[in-house]
Amino acid sequence: MRDKKAEDGSHLDIYMDKYELHQNGDVTTYYQGLQSLETQHRYEKINSALKKGYLYKIMEQLTAEKR
């Protein structure tokens, strides 16, 4: 798979221990580590919503609005 960059050069570099988001000449670094309990609960909530078809419902709504 070829790497793609946005027209403005924005892209995400992924390393073993961090991510670097390059946008508008700025680099924001996100370090990986253990998730807090709050983050774990938020992640579980997101996964649950996705498993229940959240994205499909949004896509259906958008499709219906275009008609």
N, C-alpha and C positions, 0 to 999 in steps of 0.2 A: 504494500500500500504506500502510495506517495504521500509525503508530508504536504499539507496545504496551509497557507497563511492567508489571513484576511487581507483585503485590499490595502488596509492601512498598516499592514505588517504585524498586526496583533496575532499572538500565538501562545501556546502553552508548552513549556519544556518540562518533561517529566523525568525525574531522577529517582534513585532508590529511596532516598530519605527526604525528598522535598519536591515541590512543584514551583515553577517560575512562570508567572503570568506576565507577558510582555504586551503592554498597551500604550499607545501614544508616546513612545519613548521611555515610559516608566516600567520598571520591573518590580513586581510584588512577589515575595517569596513566602510560600506556605510550607511549613515543616510538618512532616508526619510524626505522629506519636500516639500515645494512648488516648482513647476517647473518654471524655468525662461521662458521668452517669447521665447528665442532661442530654448530651450529644447522642448517646446510645438510645435513649428514649425517643428523641426526635427522629433518628434514623429508622427505628422500628415503626414509627408512625408513618413516615414517608413510604417505606416498603409496603406496609399494609395497604395504604391508599392505592399504590400502584398495582398491587395484586388484585384489588377489587375493581380495577378498570378505570381508574381516575383519568388517565391520558385518553383512553378511548372515548369517554364521556365528553371531554373537552373537544376532541376532534369532531364528534358528532354534532356538538353545539355549533362549532365554527362552520361546518358544512351546511347545517340547517340555516344559518344566518346568511349564507351566500345565495341561497335560493330565492 
